[in-house]
Amino acid sequence: MLLARYICIFYATIVTGGRSVTTVLTIGLKDPKTGARSWKLDDEAELYDITHLPCRSARYTPKKGDISGSPATAKTSNFPVTPGAEMPEVYGCDKQDYAVLFIIGVESVENA
C-alpha cells in the first residue's frame, strides 16, 4: 500500500473509513535509501477497517515500451467501479490500486 506523497510533515493521523473504526495511523520517517515510509495502525485495526469502500482509485501509467498506453484507452463501460472491486485494467497500462481513507485529525512533527 502506497501512502499519498502529500503526507510529509505529519507522523500521526486519525483515520476512518466512515464505518465503525476510527484509529491512529502512524507514518514513519522516510528511508534515506528508498524514500519509502513505514506505517502502522493502532488498536489492532487493519487497512480494510479504515478504507472507505465505495471510493476506488488507481494510477495508470504506460507499460514500458508501449506508447499506446493511456487512460484515454479505458473502456468507459468499466466505470463507475463497483464498491470494493479492484479498478479495471486499461490496455497498454500498468496499474497501481489505491485505498481511500478519511483523515480526520493530524499531529505535526513540530508538536510531537
Buried (B, 14 or more C-beta within 10 A) or exposed (E): EEBEEEBEEBBBBBBBBBEEBBBBBBBEEEEEEEEEBEBEBEEEBEBEBBBBBEBBEBEBBBBEEEEEBBEEEBEEEEEEBEEEEEBBBBEBBBBEEBBBBBBEEBBEEEEE
